[in-house]
Amino acid sequence: MPADPVSEPLSSRERSSAIYVASPEGDTGKSTVALGILHRLTATVAKVGVFRPITRLGEDRDYILELLLEHSTAGLSYDDSVGVGYEQLHDNPDGALADIVDRYHRVADRCDAVLIVGSDYTDVAAPSELSTNARIAANLGAPVVLAVKAKDRTPEQVAHIVDICLGEIAAQHAHTAAVVANRCDPAQLSAVTDALKGFEPKCYALPEEPLLVAPSVTELQQAVEGTLLSGDPALLSREAMDLMVAGMTAERVLERLTEGVAVIAAGDRSDVVLALASAHAAEGFPSLSCIILNGGLELHPAIAALVSGLGLRLPIIATEFRTFETASRVASARGRVTAASVRKIDTALALMEAHVDTRELLAQLAIPIPAVVTPQMFTYKLLDWARSDRKHIVLPEGDDDRILTAAGRLLHRGVADLTILGDESQIRPRAAELGVDISGATVLNPQTSDLCDKFAEQYAELRKHKGVTVEQARETIHDVSYFGTMLVYNDMVDGMVSGARHTTAHTVRPAFEIIKTLPDVETVSSIFLMCLADRVLAYGDCAIVPDPTSEQLADIAISSARTAASFGIEPRVAMLSYSTGTSGAGAEVEKVRAATELVIAREPDLLVDGPIQYDAAVEPSVAKSKMPESKVAGRATVLIFPDLNTGNNTYKAVQRSAGAIAIGPVLQGLKKPVNDLSRGALVEDIVNTVAITAIQAQTL
């Protein structure tokens, strides 16, 4: 058995690079706290691991551990990250503790920091499970973040529980770094915070968020052992925010519908089923999460055909259970925050960011200043920068589910204010159907907006030298890309992100015509921010200029350096070629050499070198032999390709072969930011691109 550490203040011992989240009971929302801390850790250091000292071993995998591993960055497997099972702890507590310490240090040796998450009150044979977790924390040298449940308790009761728990943790010689009172009644949040002010560790309070405990439609289907009769399987992940048993007349059912409600109805209640289906499809009624037909009663064929003819994507589930059993099972179903629960994860992170100073919390840990920048660190900083001076971005493609989902995440995390283009009567119901809250967004229809006449006159004036008339402009301005660009031009929004459904040309042409370039830049170009395992590089131009001249190449280099600097990347510019220094000749090499000289003349303080080959630009050992005197070689952060063919293929090769995250293309040189998406863009790509656009808007 390992010896317990002596009782002494943390400040007089070597501080830990691990943190232990523990609680005195179940249902504290500990996973929310753990997820928020993990998110901050991954934004701070490169290799963050997760460890569960006590968990279920065998076939039942720990969903909390799987969730956290999905967001960790140390590359640990599930088996790497578990200590012992409950049975082993029950049979041999001291031996189990020794095994936990041993397995933890195997994890810690591979990480810069470790998040340790305590047990879940399943089967621990100890007088107090909190004492067991505190003893483990002391033996691992990890300060404790205590999570307590405030739901259905007065502020005084919460303070009393915290007082008892702090004493229990101290009795095991563990140090409490912070207390989080979770699931507070929002109306009592301030009162709980005031009640906890007298305690020595910093105390925080989080409000109850119904979404985090709301079951998904999939979880309801499993609870009632149901079969999906119809509907879009993609909507099974939506949370059911309320439950109704439709045992009344159809009109009474309609009066009681709420947003996201799951409705239980007997399969032979044709009037109710038709009313529910019609209400879900109708404007002005709440969007249902699902209909559960109970009793093993099938819909009448004519009713089934009518419902099918409505083309509903609403999940309709059938179960054999009678009404009472169905309602009991649905009512007892509790939602879990799993690795697939995107909306719950975003909500948890937003709660922690709003109510807990994780930066201050982690200051207690001995975390080294990182010498690397991982993709997780960089993307976290992007969102943080965007939030620091919130800008307004327009998303023209409101008919795309990815755009709506990304919009919900951006609004929820407070990254940017949004305007979405499209038919509001279709966009808002579809967002609700997806379980996405875009109530904070403005929705404008380019076909019917009152702004169309104004925009048409402005566009005709801007393009009159090309012979564009007001009548022609009225047709053009209905296009979402042109309408969105006119919003940017008129300072009604700060930037635009498009391209999920449109080509690059369709997205950027209006910007060339309307917004135009900065005074000292003649060339609109782009960079990709390439997030490698240990650093972020800027690649330009990989999307816009096919075969740049020396002058254009110089423009691209200067713009790329400025863009990189705006994202915290110290610009050291490598002008790439198939030859390094004076070793080669030829028209292409001379073009790069001339461009390099132009950059030096225009920006004498900018670190730039070229022509240089890629390996000499990024690899110190190669640079030492090829360009030993260069201040850029081996350390380049901005890599300028001689043409689009080389740049586009290189970024895609690095993205696919090296597993890099490619963020972009980020357009540069415009007076106001407009950015293009790949038509294969993921929701995460859209979120990152909006954040980048907002950051550009802060600096332009």
C-alpha positions, 0 to 999 in steps of 0.5 A: 500500500502506498503511504498517504502524503503528509498534511501540508499546504499545496503551496509548500509542495511541488504543484501538480499538473493534474486535477481531480474532479470529485463529488459527494453524490450522484447527478451533480453534473460532474461531466459538465465541470470535467468537460469545461476544465478539459477544454481549457487544458487542451487550449493550454498544453499539447498533450492532455490525458484523461484518467478514471481511477474507478470505473466499470470494467468489462463490456459496459464501457464508461460513457463519461470516459469515452466523452472526455477521451474524444476531447483529449489530446494525448492519444490515450486509449480507453484501456490506458485511461482506467484504473480499477473496477468497483469489485476490486476496490470492494475486495481489496481497497489498499491493493486497488489504491496501489494499482490506481497510483501505478496506472495513473503514473503510466498515463501521466508520463505520456501527458503534459496534464491529466484530468482525473474524474472521480467515481459515480456512486455505483458500487463503492463499499466505503463509508464515504465515496467522497473520502475514497476519491479524496484519498486517491487524489492525495496519493496522486498529488492532484488538487480537487475540484469539488462538484456539488448538487444545488438542485432542490436545495436552499443556498444555506443547504448547499453551503452546509454540504460544501462545508462537510465535504471540504472537511472530508477532503481535508481529512484525507490530506487532499487539497481543494482547488475550487468548488462548483455548485451545479444545477442551481435554480437560475433564480437563486444563482446569486444567492448560492454564490453569496452563500459560498463566499465565506469558504477558502477555495474559490467557489462557483455556481452553475445554473440548471440547464434542462437540455443537459438532462433531457433525453434524446429521441434515441434514448426514448426509443430505447426506453420504450423498446420502440421501432422507428416507423417513419421520420429522419434518422438524423433527428433521433439525436434531438433532445426531448424537452418535455413529455405529454400523454395525449389522452384528451381531445385533439384540440386540447392536445394542440393547446398544450404543445411546447417546443421539443415535446415528445407526445405519447398517443395511442396508435388508433387515435387517428384524430390526435395523430393527424393533429400532431402531424399537422401542427408540427408542419404548420407555421406558428406551432411548436416543433415536436421532438417525436410522436410515440404510438403506444399499445401496439396499435397500428395507424389506420392505413389511410391515416398512415398514407396521409401522414406519409404524404405530408413528407414529415421528417418528424420521428414516429416511434411505435411501442408495444407498451400500454400508456402507463408503462410507456409514460413511466419509461419515458419519464424516467429516461435521463439524457446523458452527455455522450461523445455524440451529444454535440448540442449538450457538449456545446451547452456544457462548454458555454455554461463553464465559460460563462460561470467558471474562471477555468484560467484562474483555476488552472493557474494553481497547476504547475503546467509548463508554458508550451513550446508547441501549438496544437490544433486544439490550442489554436482553434480554442484561441480563435473562438476566444479572440472572436468572443473578445470583440463580438462581430456580426457575420452573414451566412447566405446559405440558410437552406443548408443543415450544416449552416444552421447547426453551426449557427446554433453553436456559434450563437450558443458559444457567443462567438458572433452575432449572425444574420442568415439568408433565406426563407424564414418560414422554412429556416426557423422550423428546420432549425427547430426540427434539428434541435438548433436554437437560432432565436438570436439570429436575424433571418433575411430573405433576399427575394422579398427584403425591403433592402432589395431596392436600395441594394439594386441602386447601389450595385448599379451605381458601382457597376455602371462602368460595366453597363449594369442597369438598375433593372439588371441589378434588381435580378442580380441582388436577389442572389444570396452571395450578392445580397450578403456582400451588399450587407457587408458593403453597407456595414450592416454586418462585419463579414460574410462566410459562404460556399457550403453550397456554392463555388468559390467563384460564386462566393468571391466574385461579388466581393471583387466587384463590390468590396474591392481591395485595400489601398496598398494591395492590388491582389486578392489572395488566400491562405490556409491555416494548416494546424499540424500536430505541433504548430500552425503554418500559413500556406498562400496562395492555394485557392485564388490566383492561378499563376501570379506574377512577381508583383502579385506574388509579393502582394500575396506574401505581404498579405499572408504575413499580415493575416498570419500576424493577426492570428498570433503567428509570428510571420517568417516568410519563405518564398518557395521554389524548386531551388534554394538560394542561388543553386538554381536558375530558370524563369520560375526561380527568377520570378520567385527571386524578383518577388522576394526582392519586392517584398524586402523593398516594400516591407524591410522589417519583415523576415522573408527569404527566397527562393527556398525549397519547402524542406529547407524552409521548415526543417532546421537540419536541412536549413543548416546545410542549405541556408545557414545564415538565413533567419527564416530557413528552418523556422518559416511560418508563412509559406508562399507557393509560386502558383496555384497548382503547387499550393493547392496540391501541397495543402491537400497532400499535407492535410490528407497525409499528415492529418493536418486540420486545414482552416480556409481558404482565408481571403485577404486583401479585401477591405472587409472580410469575406471567406469561402467554405469548401462544399464538403465543409463540416460543421466544425469547419464552418464554426472556425471560418466564422471565427476567423472572419470575425477576427479579421473584422476586428483588425480591418 
